[in-house]
Amino acid sequence: MINIQGFFRREGKFWLVEFPALDQISSGESKDQALKIAKEFVEILLEEYNLLPCEIQIKALRNKVFLEASNPSAIFALSLKRLRGSRPQKEISDILQFKSINSYQQYENSEREPSISQAIKLLEALNPNIKLCLG
């Protein structure tokens, strides 16, 4: 199981759910609606990137939210794809000093599950401000 930490806050009349590791923000008029929309959005992304099967749950605890995923490599691959954006995979592979672009592609294609230290290294190369809770 992998947990991605996010933030939960009220802005005006809306509740916002933000997952920086997925470059995702969603909102709703109630807490429950905001959490439901965030979950649906992540499920759509997983389907669009062909990273299924992956069951997810989103739980709120005060001003934090945690996305729990049954398929760690799929949710991690989604995070890599979202954070990389339009940058070429080769650029990220070079930053990480991988010998080959294929090493990076295996993580992004959900073909390889990183160790905790490798996950931190990969995510920090894409965005040093994200928080990842592994458990």
C-alpha positions in Angstrom: 0.0 0.0 0.0 1.3 3.5 -0.9 0.0 6.7 0.7 0.3 10.0 -0.9 -0.1 13.0 1.4 -2.1 16.0 0.4 -3.8 19.0 1.9 -7.4 19.8 2.7 -8.6 23.3 3.3 -11.5 25.7 2.9 -11.3 28.6 0.6 -14.4 30.8 0.6 -17.4 28.5 0.2 -15.4 25.6 -1.3 -13.3 22.8 0.2 -10.1 22.1 -1.7 -8.2 18.8 -1.9 -4.7 19.1 -3.2 -2.2 16.3 -4.0 1.1 18.0 -5.0 2.6 14.6 -5.9 -0.1 14.2 -8.5 -0.2 17.9 -9.6 -3.9 17.8 -8.7 -6.4 20.1 -7.0 -10.1 19.5 -6.8 -12.9 21.3 -5.0 -16.4 20.8 -3.7 -19.1 22.6 -1.8 -18.8 20.2 1.2 -15.9 18.2 2.6 -17.5 14.9 1.4 -18.1 16.3 -2.1 -14.5 17.5 -2.4 -13.1 14.1 -1.3 -15.4 12.3 -3.7 -14.4 14.5 -6.7 -10.7 14.1 -5.8 -11.1 10.3 -5.8 -13.0 10.3 -9.1 -10.4 12.5 -10.7 -7.5 10.2 -9.6 -9.5 7.2 -10.9 -10.0 8.9 -14.3 -6.2 9.7 -14.5 -5.3 6.0 -13.7 -7.6 4.9 -16.5 -6.3 7.5 -19.0 -2.7 6.5 -18.3 -3.7 2.8 -18.5 -2.5 2.2 -15.0 -5.2 -0.2 -13.8 -6.1 -2.1 -11.8 -5.7 0.1 -8.8 -8.1 0.6 -6.0 -7.9 3.9 -4.2 -9.2 5.5 -1.0 -8.9 9.1 0.2 -9.0 9.8 3.9 -9.0 13.1 5.6 -7.4 13.9 8.9 -7.8 17.6 9.9 -6.0 19.6 7.2 -4.3 16.7 5.6 -5.6 14.0 3.2 -4.1 10.7 2.3 -4.6 8.8 -0.9 -4.2 5.1 -0.3 -3.6 2.9 -3.4 -3.7 -0.9 -3.6 -1.2 -0.9 -6.5 1.9 1.0 -5.4 3.6 1.0 -8.8 0.6 2.3 -10.6 0.0 5.3 -8.3 3.7 6.0 -8.3 3.8 5.9 -12.1 0.9 8.3 -12.2 2.8 10.6 -9.9 5.9 10.5 -12.1 3.9 11.1 -15.3 2.0 14.1 -13.7 5.0 15.7 -12.2 7.1 15.3 -15.4 4.5 17.1 -17.4 5.8 17.9 -20.9 9.5 17.5 -20.1 11.1 14.6 -22.0 11.8 11.4 -20.1 15.4 11.7 -21.3 15.8 14.9 -19.4 14.6 13.3 -16.1 16.7 10.2 -16.8 19.8 12.5 -17.2 19.0 14.4 -14.0 18.8 11.1 -12.2 22.0 10.0 -13.9 20.5 6.7 -15.1 22.6 4.8 -17.6 19.6 4.4 -19.9 16.3 6.1 -20.4 14.7 2.6 -20.1 15.4 2.6 -16.4 13.3 5.7 -15.9 10.6 4.4 -18.3 10.1 1.2 -16.3 9.1 3.3 -13.2 6.8 5.6 -15.3 5.2 2.6 -17.0 4.4 0.8 -13.7 6.8 -2.0 -14.7 9.1 -1.6 -11.7 8.4 -0.7 -8.1 11.1 1.5 -6.5 12.6 1.1 -3.1 11.9 3.8 -0.6 15.2 5.6 -1.2 14.7 5.3 -5.0 11.1 6.7 -4.8 12.3 9.7 -2.8 15.2 10.3 -5.3 12.8 10.0 -8.3 10.1 12.3 -6.8 12.6 14.9 -5.6 14.1 15.1 -9.1 10.7 16.1 -10.4 9.5 18.2 -7.5 11.6 18.6 -4.2 8.5 20.0 -2.3 6.3 16.9 -2.4 5.5 14.6 0.5 5.3 10.8 0.1 4.3 8.5 2.9 5.1 4.9 2.2 3.5 2.2 4.4 
